[in-house]
Each structure stands twice: as C-alpha cells, then as structure tokens.
Amino acid sequence: MSRFLNPRFDDLEAYVPGEQPQDTEYIKLNTNESPYPPSPEVIKRISPEEVSKLNLYPDPGGQVLKEKIAALYDVKPENIFLANGSDEALDFSFMAFCDKEHGVVYPDITYGFYPVFAALHGIPAEEIPLKEDFSLDWRDYLNTGKTVVIANPNAPTSLSIPVSGIEEILKSDPDNVVLIDEAYVDFGGESAVPLIKEYDNLLVTQTFSKSRSMAGARLGFAIGAKDLIDDLEKIKYSTNPYNINRLSLAAGEAAIDSNGYYMDNVNRIIETRDETARELKSLGFEVFDSKTNFLFVRKDGIPGEDLYTGLKDRGILVRYFDRERIRDFVRISVGTPDQMEKLVSAISDIACRKGERS
Ligand SMILES: *Cc1c(COP(=O)(O)O)cnc(C)c1O
C-alpha cells in the first residue's frame, strides 16, 4: 500500500479470482467457464475487417446488441443494460441502488464479489444464513427494507429457488430493488426476467461468460424496467462510456444470432453434469442438486483442501473455499465428458488412498 491510497480503501479486501494459469497444463474445472469454444459465427465475426476498425470507438449505446438481446428475452432494448461482464453490472447496481442508510442483504454463502462491492462502496451489508442444508428460504428476504441480492441459482451451492418466491420478495418491498444474479440460469434454473414487466424494482443480471462460452470477451447484461436501466446508464456514462469494446460487441451479436449452438452445448453440459453427479455419488460423495454448470461436493473424511490439492497434483484444477461452513466442499466446473472421466478417476484414486490410510 502506498501512502497515497485514500484511507477509505485501507481495509478493503479485494476479490480473489480463481487461478488462471495461462498454459494448458491443467484440466481447468475451477472457474465455471464453458469447455466448448464460441460458435463458428462468433469466430467468423471477429474478422480482419472487424479488427481493422479498432481505430474507431465502439457504439457506446451498443444498440444492435441490445436489440438482439431484447428480442431473445421478449423485452424492449430500453430494458437492457450492457456491461463489461456481469460483474460490472453488479458493481454499478450496488453503486446505484444502495447507500449508507440503506444497506444490502444477501446470503452468507454466495458469490464472493457481493461483500467486496458492499465494502468498496461503503454500503452496510447483512448476511442471512442459508439453511442447515444450504438451501435458501426466500421468506428470509421479505420486507427487509434493504436492497436484496440473490444469485439464482446460487454459487457455489448450485441450488436454485422458484421464481414464485422471488415474486413474493418483490411484492413485500416495492420500494427496494431486488437484484437477481442469473449467471447460471441457462443450466436449469427458472428466470425472473418475465417479471420485469410487472415489477419496477426487479433487476436481473446475466452473462455471456458461462453458457455462451465468452468469459474472455467480458460481456454481461442487466434486464429491468427502463428507469432502473437509465440509472445504470447514468453510472456508466460517468465511469466509462465505451465499456464494451468493439470486438466483444460484434462477438455478442453473433452469439445471440447463433443461440441454438449454445443451447445445444447447455444440454450437453447438463447431461455430463448429471452423469458425473451419479458417478461421484457412487463413490460415496454428497453432491448437491445442481442447476448450474458446476457441482458442489464433499465426502466425509476428506477436507476440501485435500481434495483440491490431490486433484491439482493430478493435473486438475477445482475451486476450494477456505471459509466457514464450506471448508469440506470443492466446486467442480462441468467440462467435457472426457475431462469429467479423468476427474472421476482422479477423485476415486484420492478417496481410495485416504481409505487405505484411515
Ligand atoms: C461468473 C459469475 C458472475 C460474473 O460473471 P462475468 O464474467 O463478470 O459476467 C456473476 N455472478 C456469479 C454468481 C458468477 O458465478
């Protein structure tokens, strides 16, 4: 820390992303990327012709992409906010809709970025514990008088709640924003997007990073009532008007044009997920009922850290969280069938060795 840093940030603990080794030494199952490449249309769109236009700023409004997303989700372009990854949409939302008097609530076990955004913007945060079985009871979020943030499906638990519960939260507190982070919704969750027509306090974020194979492009979006979107635009135009670069805009347009390709991949990933879950259960693992592209698993007698290290030694990266309540678990992104076969055989090897020793 330099002596110049604003003291406001002295105690800020930054978000720690999963490891991103820049070679292909590991089977990478630690940051919930898609194992499949972007669609052929996306690859074609990032042409020398497109690259040759990089001397020009991109469209700050991203109008073409907004229209395509709006058509896909049956809303209007004015209901779409484009972000440099959904992390940016979340950041701007914390900034726009929470303040010092008016705090934020989210579960104790959820996306690790929420507490960072709260701390960054000086917002008082309340964590509501998930139930003993790590399920989320939407009744805990009725009438909180605060901005509510829920990842649905939740991470890293992989569990989801029905949209009917979200609707009850929206109704209970119409003067507060309910922010639903749908980063994983395409893998079996139920989207709250249809409710934006009825509830002007609902904001939903989604991303191209997971189901649309574009984590490297940094593209996300929020869907909500026009007034909420205008507020986010105000923050964006006060921060970085060209937040989406020209290549990512083009890639996003091509990705929406080839939606079928991604939905086929989603189905493939769901099949692989369910098959892997069955195999891990047969090895004695507890596996949560995932509605995402990852599995949250544990086995009695093997701490999460040992699983993580054992797998890393065998060339496979997964995510382990050194946090209360979830130290026993690892989170495993769903890769290709071949990658998951290697994972299962490595895990089985680790479990056997443990068994022999005890
Ligand atoms: C991955 C993820 C995001 C952010 O994704 P971006 O790459 O920034 O779009 C947001 N929320 C959750 C719960 C995630 O897992």
Ligand as a Chemical Component Dictionary entry (heavy atoms), coordinates in Angstrom:
data_LIG
# 
_chem_comp.id                   LIG 
_chem_comp.type                 NON-POLYMER 
_chem_comp.pdbx_formal_charge   0 
_chem_comp.three_letter_code    LIG 
# 
loop_
_chem_comp_atom.comp_id 
_chem_comp_atom.atom_id 
_chem_comp_atom.alt_atom_id 
_chem_comp_atom.type_symbol 
_chem_comp_atom.charge 
_chem_comp_atom.model_Cartn_x 
_chem_comp_atom.model_Cartn_y 
_chem_comp_atom.model_Cartn_z 
_chem_comp_atom.pdbx_ordinal 
LIG C1 C1 C 0 -19.327 -15.871 -13.017 1  
LIG C2 C2 C 0 -20.293 -15.120 -12.177 2  
LIG C3 C3 C 0 -20.586 -13.773 -12.407 3  
LIG C4 C4 C 0 -19.791 -12.845 -13.293 4  
LIG O1 O1 O 0 -19.528 -13.199 -14.487 5  
LIG P1 P1 P 0 -18.910 -12.190 -15.552 6  
LIG O2 O2 O 0 -17.829 -12.981 -16.173 7  
LIG O3 O3 O 0 -18.417 -10.952 -14.862 8  
LIG O4 O4 O 0 -20.057 -11.903 -16.445 9  
LIG C5 C5 C 0 -21.569 -13.168 -11.676 10 
LIG N1 N1 N 0 -22.224 -13.849 -10.725 11 
LIG C6 C6 C 0 -21.954 -15.115 -10.441 12 
LIG C7 C7 C 0 -22.731 -15.794 -9.370  13 
LIG C8 C8 C 0 -20.970 -15.791 -11.145 14 
LIG O5 O5 O 0 -20.660 -17.039 -10.829 15 
# 
loop_
_chem_comp_bond.comp_id 
_chem_comp_bond.atom_id_1 
_chem_comp_bond.atom_id_2 
_chem_comp_bond.value_order 
_chem_comp_bond.pdbx_ordinal 
LIG C1 C2 SING 1  
LIG C2 C3 SING 2  
LIG C2 C8 DOUB 3  
LIG C3 C4 SING 4  
LIG C3 C5 DOUB 5  
LIG C4 O1 SING 6  
LIG O1 P1 SING 7  
LIG P1 O2 DOUB 8  
LIG P1 O3 SING 9  
LIG P1 O4 SING 10 
LIG C5 N1 SING 11 
LIG N1 C6 DOUB 12 
LIG C6 C7 SING 13 
LIG C6 C8 SING 14 
LIG C8 O5 SING 15 
# 
